[in-house]
Amino acid sequence: MPGLLSTPRPVPGRRAPMLAGAGVVALALPVFLVAGFPLSGWALAAVLWAAGEALGIWLSRLPIGADHLGFSGVVALAHSFRGIGVMVVLIAVTLGDRHVGIAALAVYALAYSLSLGVSLVEYFSGEKVR
């Protein structure tokens, strides 16, 4: 256990976490249809998820590291603002229509949580960099 967080590993891939989150969003649609939850909440979560992932894909193409400090800063800020932007949209929608906002929040939170979990498993099961 010592050194678990201090041992360098390669950056995990984006495909498996993205597909896991997209799977949650896709599987939520039949649940929303059967349970009678507001479809606009599901649609909002799906749009926010797709937009966030599209931004993530674009950001992953920018060079980062010690040789590219400017781009590294842009990537870090954009990832921070992605989360803040989603939060602001979900809060605004929830204030306008509570049921739609909570439905969107639930779907997005589940998709994000699974995506993060898959990413962490992929990272910690990766080979250590020496």
Buried (B, 14 or more C-beta within 10 A) or exposed (E): EEEEEEEEEEEBBBEBBBBBBBEBBEEBBEEBEEEEBBEBBBBBBBBBBEBBBEBBEEBEEEEBEEEEEEBBEBBEEBBEEBEEBBEEBBEEBBEEBEEBBBBBBBBBEBBBEBBEEBBEBBBEEEEEEE
